[in-house]
Amino acid sequence: MGLVARADDVVTSPTNSAAATNDEAADQAWKLVRKASQPPMPPAEWADKQPTKEEQNQFYIPLLLKGADLAKDFYTQYPNHPKAGAAKKEELDLLTIAAQQFGDTNHADRLAALQEKRVNDPDVSVDERFELRVKAVEKLFGGLPDTLGELQKSALALQKDFPDKAEVYRLMLAVLSRSEGDAAAAIAKAITDSPAPDDVKTEVKLTVRMGPLLKLLPGLPKTLPELEAGVRALQKDFPDSPNVYQLMMMVMSDSPADKAEALGKEILDGPAPDQIKEEVKTTLKHLEAVGKPMDVHFTAVDGREVDLAALKGKVVLVDFWATWCGPCMGELPHVKAAYEKLHAQGFEIVGISLDEDKATLEKTLKEKGMTWPQYFEGAWNHNKYQQAFGINSIPAMWLVDKQGNLRDVNAREGLEDRVTKLLAE
């Protein structure tokens, strides 16, 4: 991985450069600045061994900072040199690369001060000033939700100063999707009253309509009827929107099997994007497996022999998960609570870990008190059971009934209630 070369990264001699002056010391200093800004030759050993991110940072960041310091020294010592303005931009560019490509945070204040100064520099072109303002707004997304208020104000200010830039409205749409209440209404009005492209204004209307529906998602499956009604209304008004079909797929995932199959076929026959259609096909494949036995047998990481067929008479949760999966770990307290309450009544869990590191898995099992058996293959994207059952995202929680048949492929919500019902059969 090397530095990003810019179009003007060519060192020229003072004798044939437009920057040449009668000050030899200044011209020589400028040549040093340009030389320091060139992408350096990486260490020879990197040709045989891919460097780690930390190794790249340790190599590149000091060089970038050295170049930035040389640029600053140049325009400070020679403020009237023809290349003083270029040196100021060079300092900003090198610090930006250090921060964005190599994660340098030690010079964030210096970088922010330079960005603000350049934005307010009357000699800077309108396009560059706009680009700097956009980057400042984009940076605020990384601090959400704490920076939401500042993000909203900055987006509106950007739109006020650059009302004819199409990129402004794409950015405002992203802000709108994260906003609520009066702030969302203000952003939506600013876009609809502006010269934004018609497709953006249509997207605003859709985003505003989607807001209340997205709030229903955490309440699934109880909020399913209300969600479905809202999605149907959206589908009528925005029949070609990918977002509508994404919501339809969520309705499908929480619907009974027969209804889910009908919704899936409807999505496949409609104008949904290919990616969504592929996900629907996977879900339909899962539904086809419902009512049939699952062929799962393996030697667990702790040496236990596991055979799902031998667990007839029990209700079994087949849990596809990984230690690196945040939502999976977020579900763990609910899984453990159900296991501790219902294990004595015949509830078992079989884990299918998509972890790549066995030591990390074993450490997590011990620390979290996960006593049920785990399948481990050391691969997250070509795990045998992941492929066999078409698991494209985790956590995926499937329930097998006492007869050994798959009964539920959406057991994540209300796990304890679902297991209780199957135990009562």
C-alpha positions, 0 to 999 in steps of 0.5 A: 500500500503506497501513498496516493500520487497527485497529478502535480507530483513531478519535481521540476528544476528551478531553472525550467520551472515557472516557480523559479525565482532569483532566490536560490535558497527558496527554490531549493527549499521548494524542491525539498518540499516536492521531494518529501511529498512523493510516494516513497519506496516501501521497505524491500521486505514488503515485497515478500510479506504483506505488511500489517496495518500497524507496520504501514502506519509506522512507516508512512505517518512519520514521512507524511508529517515530515513532508507537512512540516517542510511545507509549513516551514517553506510558506512560513519562511517564504510567504511571497514565493510563487509556490507559497500557496501550493505549500499550504495546500501540500501541508493540508493534503499530507496531513489529510492522507495521514489521517484518512489512509493511516489513521493518524489522530495525533494531529487532528487539531492541526488538520482541522485548523488548516481545513477551516483556514483554507475554507475561508481563504479567498484565493481558494477556488469555489470547487475546492472550498466546496470539497472541503466543506463536504469532507467536514460534513462527512466527518461528522457521520463518524461521530453519530449519534453525538454529532447529529445536531452539528451534522444537521446544522452543517448540512443546512449551511452547506445547502445554503451556500451551495444550492446548485450542487447536486452532491449537497442533496445526496448528502442531505438525504443521508442526514435526513434518514438519521433525523427525526421530528422538527430537524427532519422536517426542516431538512426535508423542506429545505430540499423540496423547496430547492433546485434539487433534482426531481429524483432526490425530491422523490427520495425525500418523500419516501424517506419521510414516509419510511421514518415511522415504519422503521420505528416499528422494526424493534417491535417485531413480530408484534408490530408486523400487521402495522408494518405490513400495512405501511409497506403496502401503502409505500409500495403503491406510491413508490412501486420502483423503490429498492427501499420498499422491497427491502422493507417487504423482505423484512415483513416476509422474514417475520411472516408465517411460512405460507404468507412469507412464500407468497410475499417472496414470489411477489418480490421475485416477480416485481422490479426489486433489485437483483441483490434483494431478489437473491436474498429472497431466494435464500429465504425461500430456500430456508422456508423449503427446509421447514418441516424437514429434518436437519442433517447436522452431526459433528465433533464439537470443539470440546470433543463432544459428539453431536448428532441432531437426529439423536436429540429427538424428544428435545427442542433444539436451537441451531444457532449460527453465530460468531464472536466477531458478530456484534448482533450475535453477542447482543443476543447472547443474554437472551439465549442464555436466559432461555437456556437456563430457564428451559434446559431442564424441560428439554431445551438444547442448543447447538452452536454453529460458529463462523469464527476463524480463530479457535482460541478466540472462540474457546475464550469467549465460550469460557468467559460467557458461560456458553456450555452447549456444544459448538461446531467450528471449522475455522472459516466464516464464508465457506463453513459446511453448514453455513453453505448447506443451509444458505446462511448469508447473515448472522445471527441466524437462529433456527428451532428444531421440534421434538420430532427432529424437524425444522420448525422455525427459521426466525427464532431470534425474536421472542426466543423463549416464547417460541421454545416454550410453545414447541416444548408444550407440543 
